[in-house]
Amino acid sequence: MPLFRCGCGVLLLITGFSVANAQDKPSFPTNDEVNLMLTQAERAVQQYKPLIDEHERLLGKKAQGAAEKDREVVRALEMAIKAFRKNPQGFNSPLGFSFFEWIDDADRNALLCASGAATEATTYQLDGNAAKATDLVQLARSCSDAATLIYTVSENAGALYTRYVGGEEKLALDGAEVAQKCTSVLKSMKKNP
């Protein structure tokens, strides 16, 4: 009989802690927030994707290796977007960090496209090839615009992932606190049965 009372006391204690902590719940990214970020990411990828081909077309072998790496990042992003569309809460996991890294890679790659195209435009202009220089300047602007959009998505993804990590930390700390309090109660019950 005393064991039953001890179990009830612990159960009531845990329930009390749960109710007290329910008011201070961690805030994880919602499906709506993740889906909005995914919509932004889709638009950014669709804006950037054709620029990779244009970059490779205009610069040929100079851009070939970079273009293939850019396509790998875009494929990874498209795969992640598709998976997170089916399960938005999948973002609230280590996979969300991979998504954030890919977005960051795409942003950097778009900036490299912009700076590389601008540099090459100068070279072609000095060589007297104004038409190719103009095409490269346009590519540089387009890549810069895509980088700005991708950066916005990156900021959003980073903020959402930071909330996820903060929520996980809060849950872990709350769990440790409840376990510590339960241990203290059990020890005091053991001393005073």
Secondary structure, DSSP 8 states (H G I E B T S, - for coil): -HHHHHHHHHHHHHHHHHHHHHTT------HHHHHHHHHHHHHHHHHHHHHHHHHHHHHTHHHHHHHHHHHHHHHHHHHHHHHHHH-GGGGSSHHHHHHHHHHHHHHHHHHHHHHHHHHHHHHHHHTT-HHHHHHHHHHHHHHHHHHHHHHHHHHHHHHHHHHHHHHHHHHHHHHHHHHHHHHHHHHHHHH--
